[in-house]
Amino acid sequence: MRNALIPIAASLALTACGSKTACSGLSDKDATARVIAEYGKLSAAEKGDPAQMQFSQARVVGIGSKGLIQLWFMQDDHTLTVATLAEDCQLQFRPGLAADSIQQAAIPVHKPKF
């Protein structure tokens, strides 16, 4: 499995993120919508492996937030992809994680509240 951290456009500053704390404190629904929208704007070359990079609200199996927001998405191959949304709205993806890795997350994870 692929465990490499994939920085999407190394320092992808999401649109509408003007202040340093623009992405801190987002609701689960808003954080999920932001990740999905920004991923959708990426070129095909920037999106990575489409089998491990599928995002929708229904795929969210957990969310952790503590200074940054981590959204855990279940993929069709039963791996997880973590989308990390920093306080300053920088976005990174880490696909191909084992399904049980959510239980070992450094940031405590809760079920999404939509």
Phi and psi in radians as a Rosetta constraint file:
Dihedral C 1 N 2 CA 2 C 2 CIRCULARHARMONIC -1.553 0.35
Dihedral N 2 CA 2 C 2 N 3 CIRCULARHARMONIC 2.050 0.35
Dihedral C 2 N 3 CA 3 C 3 CIRCULARHARMONIC -1.976 0.35
Dihedral N 3 CA 3 C 3 N 4 CIRCULARHARMONIC 0.218 0.35
Dihedral C 3 N 4 CA 4 C 4 CIRCULARHARMONIC -1.268 0.35
Dihedral N 4 CA 4 C 4 N 5 CIRCULARHARMONIC 2.456 0.35
Dihedral C 4 N 5 CA 5 C 5 CIRCULARHARMONIC -1.336 0.35
Dihedral N 5 CA 5 C 5 N 6 CIRCULARHARMONIC 2.213 0.35
Dihedral C 5 N 6 CA 6 C 6 CIRCULARHARMONIC -1.896 0.35
Dihedral N 6 CA 6 C 6 N 7 CIRCULARHARMONIC 1.767 0.35
Dihedral C 6 N 7 CA 7 C 7 CIRCULARHARMONIC -1.352 0.35
Dihedral N 7 CA 7 C 7 N 8 CIRCULARHARMONIC 1.986 0.35
Dihedral C 7 N 8 CA 8 C 8 CIRCULARHARMONIC -1.407 0.35
Dihedral N 8 CA 8 C 8 N 9 CIRCULARHARMONIC 2.002 0.35
Dihedral C 8 N 9 CA 9 C 9 CIRCULARHARMONIC 0.896 0.35
Dihedral N 9 CA 9 C 9 N 10 CIRCULARHARMONIC 0.910 0.35
Dihedral C 9 N 10 CA 10 C 10 CIRCULARHARMONIC 0.448 0.35
Dihedral N 10 CA 10 C 10 N 11 CIRCULARHARMONIC -1.002 0.35
Dihedral C 10 N 11 CA 11 C 11 CIRCULARHARMONIC -2.212 0.35
Dihedral N 11 CA 11 C 11 N 12 CIRCULARHARMONIC 1.094 0.35
Dihedral C 11 N 12 CA 12 C 12 CIRCULARHARMONIC -1.192 0.35
Dihedral N 12 CA 12 C 12 N 13 CIRCULARHARMONIC 1.870 0.35
Dihedral C 12 N 13 CA 13 C 13 CIRCULARHARMONIC -1.579 0.35
Dihedral N 13 CA 13 C 13 N 14 CIRCULARHARMONIC 2.051 0.35
Dihedral C 13 N 14 CA 14 C 14 CIRCULARHARMONIC -1.237 0.35
Dihedral N 14 CA 14 C 14 N 15 CIRCULARHARMONIC 2.538 0.35
Dihedral C 14 N 15 CA 15 C 15 CIRCULARHARMONIC -1.145 0.35
Dihedral N 15 CA 15 C 15 N 16 CIRCULARHARMONIC 2.671 0.35
Dihedral C 15 N 16 CA 16 C 16 CIRCULARHARMONIC 1.229 0.35
Dihedral N 16 CA 16 C 16 N 17 CIRCULARHARMONIC 0.331 0.35
Dihedral C 16 N 17 CA 17 C 17 CIRCULARHARMONIC -1.935 0.35
Dihedral N 17 CA 17 C 17 N 18 CIRCULARHARMONIC 1.514 0.35
Dihedral C 17 N 18 CA 18 C 18 CIRCULARHARMONIC -1.553 0.35
Dihedral N 18 CA 18 C 18 N 19 CIRCULARHARMONIC -0.674 0.35
Dihedral C 18 N 19 CA 19 C 19 CIRCULARHARMONIC -1.754 0.35
Dihedral N 19 CA 19 C 19 N 20 CIRCULARHARMONIC 2.915 0.35
Dihedral C 19 N 20 CA 20 C 20 CIRCULARHARMONIC -1.095 0.35
Dihedral N 20 CA 20 C 20 N 21 CIRCULARHARMONIC -0.481 0.35
Dihedral C 20 N 21 CA 21 C 21 CIRCULARHARMONIC -1.932 0.35
Dihedral N 21 CA 21 C 21 N 22 CIRCULARHARMONIC 0.393 0.35
Dihedral C 21 N 22 CA 22 C 22 CIRCULARHARMONIC -1.046 0.35
Dihedral N 22 CA 22 C 22 N 23 CIRCULARHARMONIC -0.510 0.35
Dihedral C 22 N 23 CA 23 C 23 CIRCULARHARMONIC -1.843 0.35
Dihedral N 23 CA 23 C 23 N 24 CIRCULARHARMONIC -0.069 0.35
Dihedral C 23 N 24 CA 24 C 24 CIRCULARHARMONIC -1.386 0.35
Dihedral N 24 CA 24 C 24 N 25 CIRCULARHARMONIC 2.515 0.35
Dihedral C 24 N 25 CA 25 C 25 CIRCULARHARMONIC 1.390 0.35
Dihedral N 25 CA 25 C 25 N 26 CIRCULARHARMONIC 0.187 0.35
Dihedral C 25 N 26 CA 26 C 26 CIRCULARHARMONIC -1.174 0.35
Dihedral N 26 CA 26 C 26 N 27 CIRCULARHARMONIC 2.566 0.35
Dihedral C 26 N 27 CA 27 C 27 CIRCULARHARMONIC -1.193 0.35
Dihedral N 27 CA 27 C 27 N 28 CIRCULARHARMONIC 2.843 0.35
Dihedral C 27 N 28 CA 28 C 28 CIRCULARHARMONIC -0.988 0.35
Dihedral N 28 CA 28 C 28 N 29 CIRCULARHARMONIC -0.762 0.35
Dihedral C 28 N 29 CA 29 C 29 CIRCULARHARMONIC -1.117 0.35
Dihedral N 29 CA 29 C 29 N 30 CIRCULARHARMONIC -0.780 0.35
Dihedral C 29 N 30 CA 30 C 30 CIRCULARHARMONIC -1.186 0.35
Dihedral N 30 CA 30 C 30 N 31 CIRCULARHARMONIC -0.696 0.35
Dihedral C 30 N 31 CA 31 C 31 CIRCULARHARMONIC -1.118 0.35
Dihedral N 31 CA 31 C 31 N 32 CIRCULARHARMONIC -0.742 0.35
Dihedral C 31 N 32 CA 32 C 32 CIRCULARHARMONIC -1.112 0.35
Dihedral N 32 CA 32 C 32 N 33 CIRCULARHARMONIC -0.795 0.35
Dihedral C 32 N 33 CA 33 C 33 CIRCULARHARMONIC -1.075 0.35
Dihedral N 33 CA 33 C 33 N 34 CIRCULARHARMONIC -0.676 0.35
Dihedral C 33 N 34 CA 34 C 34 CIRCULARHARMONIC -1.137 0.35
Dihedral N 34 CA 34 C 34 N 35 CIRCULARHARMONIC -0.797 0.35
Dihedral C 34 N 35 CA 35 C 35 CIRCULARHARMONIC -1.079 0.35
Dihedral N 35 CA 35 C 35 N 36 CIRCULARHARMONIC -0.816 0.35
Dihedral C 35 N 36 CA 36 C 36 CIRCULARHARMONIC -1.078 0.35
Dihedral N 36 CA 36 C 36 N 37 CIRCULARHARMONIC -0.786 0.35
Dihedral C 36 N 37 CA 37 C 37 CIRCULARHARMONIC -1.127 0.35
Dihedral N 37 CA 37 C 37 N 38 CIRCULARHARMONIC -0.786 0.35
Dihedral C 37 N 38 CA 38 C 38 CIRCULARHARMONIC -1.230 0.35
Dihedral N 38 CA 38 C 38 N 39 CIRCULARHARMONIC -0.631 0.35
Dihedral C 38 N 39 CA 39 C 39 CIRCULARHARMONIC -1.093 0.35
Dihedral N 39 CA 39 C 39 N 40 CIRCULARHARMONIC -0.701 0.35
Dihedral C 39 N 40 CA 40 C 40 CIRCULARHARMONIC -1.095 0.35
Dihedral N 40 CA 40 C 40 N 41 CIRCULARHARMONIC -0.418 0.35
Dihedral C 40 N 41 CA 41 C 41 CIRCULARHARMONIC -1.429 0.35
Dihedral N 41 CA 41 C 41 N 42 CIRCULARHARMONIC -0.236 0.35
Dihedral C 41 N 42 CA 42 C 42 CIRCULARHARMONIC -1.270 0.35
Dihedral N 42 CA 42 C 42 N 43 CIRCULARHARMONIC 2.649 0.35
Dihedral C 42 N 43 CA 43 C 43 CIRCULARHARMONIC -1.251 0.35
Dihedral N 43 CA 43 C 43 N 44 CIRCULARHARMONIC 2.863 0.35
Dihedral C 43 N 44 CA 44 C 44 CIRCULARHARMONIC -1.012 0.35
Dihedral N 44 CA 44 C 44 N 45 CIRCULARHARMONIC -0.662 0.35
Dihedral C 44 N 45 CA 45 C 45 CIRCULARHARMONIC -1.170 0.35
Dihedral N 45 CA 45 C 45 N 46 CIRCULARHARMONIC -0.522 0.35
Dihedral C 45 N 46 CA 46 C 46 CIRCULARHARMONIC -1.483 0.35
Dihedral N 46 CA 46 C 46 N 47 CIRCULARHARMONIC -0.290 0.35
Dihedral C 46 N 47 CA 47 C 47 CIRCULARHARMONIC -1.344 0.35
Dihedral N 47 CA 47 C 47 N 48 CIRCULARHARMONIC -0.259 0.35
Dihedral C 47 N 48 CA 48 C 48 CIRCULARHARMONIC 1.326 0.35
Dihedral N 48 CA 48 C 48 N 49 CIRCULARHARMONIC -2.779 0.35
Dihedral C 48 N 49 CA 49 C 49 CIRCULARHARMONIC -1.279 0.35
Dihedral N 49 CA 49 C 49 N 50 CIRCULARHARMONIC 2.011 0.35
Dihedral C 49 N 50 CA 50 C 50 CIRCULARHARMONIC -1.112 0.35
Dihedral N 50 CA 50 C 50 N 51 CIRCULARHARMONIC -0.373 0.35
Dihedral C 50 N 51 CA 51 C 51 CIRCULARHARMONIC -1.285 0.35
Dihedral N 51 CA 51 C 51 N 52 CIRCULARHARMONIC -0.395 0.35
Dihedral C 51 N 52 CA 52 C 52 CIRCULARHARMONIC -2.016 0.35
Dihedral N 52 CA 52 C 52 N 53 CIRCULARHARMONIC 0.156 0.35
Dihedral C 52 N 53 CA 53 C 53 CIRCULARHARMONIC -2.335 0.35
Dihedral N 53 CA 53 C 53 N 54 CIRCULARHARMONIC 1.108 0.35
Dihedral C 53 N 54 CA 54 C 54 CIRCULARHARMONIC -2.020 0.35
Dihedral N 54 CA 54 C 54 N 55 CIRCULARHARMONIC 2.261 0.35
Dihedral C 54 N 55 CA 55 C 55 CIRCULARHARMONIC -2.239 0.35
Dihedral N 55 CA 55 C 55 N 56 CIRCULARHARMONIC 2.302 0.35
Dihedral C 55 N 56 CA 56 C 56 CIRCULARHARMONIC -2.799 0.35
Dihedral N 56 CA 56 C 56 N 57 CIRCULARHARMONIC 2.843 0.35
Dihedral C 56 N 57 CA 57 C 57 CIRCULARHARMONIC -1.070 0.35
Dihedral N 57 CA 57 C 57 N 58 CIRCULARHARMONIC -0.621 0.35
Dihedral C 57 N 58 CA 58 C 58 CIRCULARHARMONIC -1.184 0.35
Dihedral N 58 CA 58 C 58 N 59 CIRCULARHARMONIC -0.372 0.35
Dihedral C 58 N 59 CA 59 C 59 CIRCULARHARMONIC -1.514 0.35
Dihedral N 59 CA 59 C 59 N 60 CIRCULARHARMONIC -0.170 0.35
Dihedral C 59 N 60 CA 60 C 60 CIRCULARHARMONIC -1.261 0.35
Dihedral N 60 CA 60 C 60 N 61 CIRCULARHARMONIC 2.108 0.35
Dihedral C 60 N 61 CA 61 C 61 CIRCULARHARMONIC -1.893 0.35
Dihedral N 61 CA 61 C 61 N 62 CIRCULARHARMONIC -0.179 0.35
Dihedral C 61 N 62 CA 62 C 62 CIRCULARHARMONIC -3.032 0.35
Dihedral N 62 CA 62 C 62 N 63 CIRCULARHARMONIC 2.681 0.35
Dihedral C 62 N 63 CA 63 C 63 CIRCULARHARMONIC -2.400 0.35
Dihedral N 63 CA 63 C 63 N 64 CIRCULARHARMONIC 2.329 0.35
Dihedral C 63 N 64 CA 64 C 64 CIRCULARHARMONIC -2.148 0.35
Dihedral N 64 CA 64 C 64 N 65 CIRCULARHARMONIC 2.438 0.35
Dihedral C 64 N 65 CA 65 C 65 CIRCULARHARMONIC -2.492 0.35
Dihedral N 65 CA 65 C 65 N 66 CIRCULARHARMONIC 2.251 0.35
Dihedral C 65 N 66 CA 66 C 66 CIRCULARHARMONIC -2.908 0.35
Dihedral N 66 CA 66 C 66 N 67 CIRCULARHARMONIC 1.454 0.35
Dihedral C 66 N 67 CA 67 C 67 CIRCULARHARMONIC 1.495 0.35
Dihedral N 67 CA 67 C 67 N 68 CIRCULARHARMONIC -0.560 0.35
Dihedral C 67 N 68 CA 68 C 68 CIRCULARHARMONIC -2.463 0.35
Dihedral N 68 CA 68 C 68 N 69 CIRCULARHARMONIC 2.941 0.35
Dihedral C 68 N 69 CA 69 C 69 CIRCULARHARMONIC -2.028 0.35
Dihedral N 69 CA 69 C 69 N 70 CIRCULARHARMONIC 2.243 0.35
Dihedral C 69 N 70 CA 70 C 70 CIRCULARHARMONIC -1.973 0.35
Dihedral N 70 CA 70 C 70 N 71 CIRCULARHARMONIC 2.181 0.35
Dihedral C 70 N 71 CA 71 C 71 CIRCULARHARMONIC -1.943 0.35
Dihedral N 71 CA 71 C 71 N 72 CIRCULARHARMONIC 2.173 0.35
Dihedral C 71 N 72 CA 72 C 72 CIRCULARHARMONIC -1.768 0.35
Dihedral N 72 CA 72 C 72 N 73 CIRCULARHARMONIC 2.044 0.35
Dihedral C 72 N 73 CA 73 C 73 CIRCULARHARMONIC -1.934 0.35
Dihedral N 73 CA 73 C 73 N 74 CIRCULARHARMONIC 2.249 0.35
Dihedral C 73 N 74 CA 74 C 74 CIRCULARHARMONIC -1.407 0.35
Dihedral N 74 CA 74 C 74 N 75 CIRCULARHARMONIC 2.368 0.35
Dihedral C 74 N 75 CA 75 C 75 CIRCULARHARMONIC -1.853 0.35
Dihedral N 75 CA 75 C 75 N 76 CIRCULARHARMONIC 2.899 0.35
Dihedral C 75 N 76 CA 76 C 76 CIRCULARHARMONIC -1.069 0.35
Dihedral N 76 CA 76 C 76 N 77 CIRCULARHARMONIC -0.495 0.35
Dihedral C 76 N 77 CA 77 C 77 CIRCULARHARMONIC -1.544 0.35
Dihedral N 77 CA 77 C 77 N 78 CIRCULARHARMONIC 0.253 0.35
Dihedral C 77 N 78 CA 78 C 78 CIRCULARHARMONIC 1.172 0.35
Dihedral N 78 CA 78 C 78 N 79 CIRCULARHARMONIC 0.364 0.35
Dihedral C 78 N 79 CA 79 C 79 CIRCULARHARMONIC -1.723 0.35
Dihedral N 79 CA 79 C 79 N 80 CIRCULARHARMONIC 2.974 0.35
Dihedral C 79 N 80 CA 80 C 80 CIRCULARHARMONIC -1.981 0.35
Dihedral N 80 CA 80 C 80 N 81 CIRCULARHARMONIC 2.568 0.35
Dihedral C 80 N 81 CA 81 C 81 CIRCULARHARMONIC -2.062 0.35
Dihedral N 81 CA 81 C 81 N 82 CIRCULARHARMONIC 2.243 0.35
Dihedral C 81 N 82 CA 82 C 82 CIRCULARHARMONIC -1.781 0.35
Dihedral N 82 CA 82 C 82 N 83 CIRCULARHARMONIC 2.202 0.35
Dihedral C 82 N 83 CA 83 C 83 CIRCULARHARMONIC -1.821 0.35
Dihedral N 83 CA 83 C 83 N 84 CIRCULARHARMONIC 2.116 0.35
Dihedral C 83 N 84 CA 84 C 84 CIRCULARHARMONIC -1.857 0.35
Dihedral N 84 CA 84 C 84 N 85 CIRCULARHARMONIC 2.151 0.35
Dihedral C 84 N 85 CA 85 C 85 CIRCULARHARMONIC -1.961 0.35
Dihedral N 85 CA 85 C 85 N 86 CIRCULARHARMONIC 1.910 0.35
Dihedral C 85 N 86 CA 86 C 86 CIRCULARHARMONIC -1.328 0.35
Dihedral N 86 CA 86 C 86 N 87 CIRCULARHARMONIC 2.886 0.35
Dihedral C 86 N 87 CA 87 C 87 CIRCULARHARMONIC -0.962 0.35
Dihedral N 87 CA 87 C 87 N 88 CIRCULARHARMONIC -0.631 0.35
Dihedral C 87 N 88 CA 88 C 88 CIRCULARHARMONIC -1.550 0.35
Dihedral N 88 CA 88 C 88 N 89 CIRCULARHARMONIC 0.238 0.35
Dihedral C 88 N 89 CA 89 C 89 CIRCULARHARMONIC 1.327 0.35
Dihedral N 89 CA 89 C 89 N 90 CIRCULARHARMONIC 0.242 0.35
Dihedral C 89 N 90 CA 90 C 90 CIRCULARHARMONIC -1.255 0.35
Dihedral N 90 CA 90 C 90 N 91 CIRCULARHARMONIC 2.457 0.35
Dihedral C 90 N 91 CA 91 C 91 CIRCULARHARMONIC -2.125 0.35
Dihedral N 91 CA 91 C 91 N 92 CIRCULARHARMONIC 2.316 0.35
Dihedral C 91 N 92 CA 92 C 92 CIRCULARHARMONIC -2.362 0.35
Dihedral N 92 CA 92 C 92 N 93 CIRCULARHARMONIC 2.656 0.35
Dihedral C 92 N 93 CA 93 C 93 CIRCULARHARMONIC -2.136 0.35
Dihedral N 93 CA 93 C 93 N 94 CIRCULARHARMONIC 2.527 0.35
Dihedral C 93 N 94 CA 94 C 94 CIRCULARHARMONIC -2.331 0.35
Dihedral N 94 CA 94 C 94 N 95 CIRCULARHARMONIC 1.724 0.35
Dihedral C 94 N 95 CA 95 C 95 CIRCULARHARMONIC -1.578 0.35
Dihedral N 95 CA 95 C 95 N 96 CIRCULARHARMONIC 2.973 0.35
Dihedral C 95 N 96 CA 96 C 96 CIRCULARHARMONIC 1.319 0.35
Dihedral N 96 CA 96 C 96 N 97 CIRCULARHARMONIC 0.400 0.35
Dihedral C 96 N 97 CA 97 C 97 CIRCULARHARMONIC -1.462 0.35
Dihedral N 97 CA 97 C 97 N 98 CIRCULARHARMONIC 2.574 0.35
Dihedral C 97 N 98 CA 98 C 98 CIRCULARHARMONIC -1.082 0.35
Dihedral N 98 CA 98 C 98 N 99 CIRCULARHARMONIC 2.579 0.35
Dihedral C 98 N 99 CA 99 C 99 CIRCULARHARMONIC -1.031 0.35
Dihedral N 99 CA 99 C 99 N 100 CIRCULARHARMONIC -0.511 0.35
Dihedral C 99 N 100 CA 100 C 100 CIRCULARHARMONIC -1.477 0.35
Dihedral N 100 CA 100 C 100 N 101 CIRCULARHARMONIC -0.050 0.35
Dihedral C 100 N 101 CA 101 C 101 CIRCULARHARMONIC -1.149 0.35
Dihedral N 101 CA 101 C 101 N 102 CIRCULARHARMONIC -0.395 0.35
Dihedral C 101 N 102 CA 102 C 102 CIRCULARHARMONIC -1.095 0.35
Dihedral N 102 CA 102 C 102 N 103 CIRCULARHARMONIC -0.509 0.35
Dihedral C 102 N 103 CA 103 C 103 CIRCULARHARMONIC -1.317 0.35
Dihedral N 103 CA 103 C 103 N 104 CIRCULARHARMONIC -0.257 0.35
Dihedral C 103 N 104 CA 104 C 104 CIRCULARHARMONIC -1.915 0.35
Dihedral N 104 CA 104 C 104 N 105 CIRCULARHARMONIC 0.254 0.35
Dihedral C 104 N 105 CA 105 C 105 CIRCULARHARMONIC -1.090 0.35
Dihedral N 105 CA 105 C 105 N 106 CIRCULARHARMONIC 2.443 0.35
Dihedral C 105 N 106 CA 106 C 106 CIRCULARHARMONIC -1.176 0.35
Dihedral N 106 CA 106 C 106 N 107 CIRCULARHARMONIC -0.563 0.35
Dihedral C 106 N 107 CA 107 C 107 CIRCULARHARMONIC -1.743 0.35
Dihedral N 107 CA 107 C 107 N 108 CIRCULARHARMONIC 2.170 0.35
Dihedral C 107 N 108 CA 108 C 108 CIRCULARHARMONIC -0.958 0.35
Dihedral N 108 CA 108 C 108 N 109 CIRCULARHARMONIC 2.396 0.35
Dihedral C 108 N 109 CA 109 C 109 CIRCULARHARMONIC -1.895 0.35
Dihedral N 109 CA 109 C 109 N 110 CIRCULARHARMONIC 2.419 0.35
Dihedral C 109 N 110 CA 110 C 110 CIRCULARHARMONIC -2.132 0.35
Dihedral N 110 CA 110 C 110 N 111 CIRCULARHARMONIC 2.824 0.35
Dihedral C 110 N 111 CA 111 C 111 CIRCULARHARMONIC -1.173 0.35
Dihedral N 111 CA 111 C 111 N 112 CIRCULARHARMONIC 2.511 0.35
Dihedral C 111 N 112 CA 112 C 112 CIRCULARHARMONIC -1.107 0.35
Dihedral N 112 CA 112 C 112 N 113 CIRCULARHARMONIC 2.548 0.35
Dihedral C 112 N 113 CA 113 C 113 CIRCULARHARMONIC -2.012 0.35
Dihedral N 113 CA 113 C 113 N 114 CIRCULARHARMONIC 1.666 0.35
